[in-house]
Amino acid sequence: MAPDPTLKRIAVMGTGGVGGYFGARLKAAGHDVSFIARGAHLDALKTSGLTVASPLGDLALAPVTASNDPAEIGPVDAIVFAVKLGDTESAAERCRPLLKPETSLFTFQNGVESAARIGAAIGAEHVVPGVAYIAATIAAPGVIRHTGQMAKLVFGETDGRASARCEAFAAACREAGIDHELSGDITLALWQKFIRLAPLAGVTALTRHPVGPIRENARTRALLGEAVAEAIAVARAEGAAMGREEADAVLAWFDGLPAEMTSSMAGDLERGKPLELDGLNGALVRLAERHGLDVPAHRFITQALELQKEGAA
């Protein structure tokens, strides 16, 4: 099947694990994909192309179009937005040369606030919220390593309506063999991931341990459970249609994870990189205050990691 003609040009803003993996799949399917990156990673993309090592199939793409300057790429039909939360506003502003009136920006960042933050910077009419389920990192400059079998995108309009732009992106994913879901309730989808991600990120970073030892120790398991319960309470207050019994499902999900599983925030902490603390556990604290809720576990996590959130000096 030929690539969908309504998405002739796609830009990937943030060619890390998420953007690099899914952008590579789209390019391998024949789409015109440009990658925005920086530093040694950008240099490798320009000289050697983009390599993906994945249980779902390896890719070696060369040459690829890559730049640190979106103006060199020019207007596109769709943007895959996958930068770290701390770079949201600055990266959104940098997207301006990529925009036409009809350009769609699909954001696959962590957290539940990024669509609103991006919309405030470039206009909400461009933004489609999404969720990425994947464990992938930059293993070396120009190389993305994907682990496990999960590599899925979920996206949809905030009001639940069907739209041509979402159908076009779904077609592009289908052509690329990307597991995807066009959601009629993207708010619920965002929170379903967030009630798992924020507790896992916070507790693994706080304890400096993967999920196995955390769930096996009674006290750290209790902390994880408290963090999940608090996240669900905030989700319900924010309008996500989930019951309190969701906590049992989340804890069962944690029990099914590989014992060595950790979080990207714990990895960033170990490598001395800035943490997505304010957009994960910090977001739950802010949103809880808006609704008059108390979230002591997430408040403690944000306080305990405050001195590490900007990365190593």
JONOR-V8850 format. One record per backbone hydrogen bond with DSSP energy under -1.0 kcal/mol. CO is the residue of the C=O (numbers start at 1). NH is the residue of the N-H. Records with the same first field share a line. If there is no record, write none. Layout:
CO: NH ; NH
This chain:
4: 7
9: 77 ; 78
10: 34
11: 80
12: 36
13: 82
14: 16
16: 20
17: 21
18: 22
19: 23
20: 24
21: 25
22: 26
23: 27
24: 28
25: 29
26: 31
27: 30
31: 33
32: 10
34: 12
35: 67
36: 14
38: 42
39: 43
40: 44
41: 45
42: 46
43: 47
44: 48 ; 49
50: 61
51: 144
52: 59
53: 146
54: 57
59: 52
61: 50
65: 35
67: 37
69: 72
70: 73 ; 74
77: 104
78: 11
79: 106
80: 13
81: 108
84: 87
85: 88
87: 91
88: 92
89: 93
90: 94
93: 96
95: 98
96: 99
98: 76
100: 103
104: 79
105: 128
106: 81
107: 130
113: 117
114: 118
115: 119
116: 120
118: 122
119: 123
123: 126
124: 127
126: 105
128: 107
129: 156
131: 154
133: 152
135: 147
137: 145
140: 143
142: 51
143: 139 ; 140
144: 53
145: 137
152: 133
153: 181
154: 131
155: 183
157: 160
163: 167
164: 168
165: 169
166: 170
167: 171
168: 172
169: 173
170: 174
171: 175
172: 176
173: 178
174: 177
179: 153
181: 155
185: 189
186: 190
187: 191
188: 192
189: 193
190: 194
191: 195
193: 196 ; 197
194: 198
196: 200
197: 201
198: 202
199: 203
200: 204
201: 205
202: 206
203: 207
204: 208
210: 214
211: 215
212: 216
213: 217
217: 221
218: 222
219: 223
220: 224
221: 225
222: 226
223: 227
224: 228
225: 229
226: 230
227: 231
228: 232
229: 233
230: 234
231: 235
232: 236
233: 237
234: 238
235: 240
236: 239
240: 242
243: 246
244: 247
245: 249
246: 250
247: 251
248: 252
249: 253
250: 254
251: 255
252: 256
254: 257
258: 261
259: 212
261: 211
263: 267
264: 268
265: 269
266: 270
267: 271
268: 273
269: 272
272: 312
277: 282
280: 284
281: 285
282: 286
283: 287
284: 288
285: 289
286: 290
287: 291
288: 293
289: 292
295: 299
296: 300
297: 301
298: 302
299: 303
300: 304
301: 305
305: 308
308: 311
309: 275
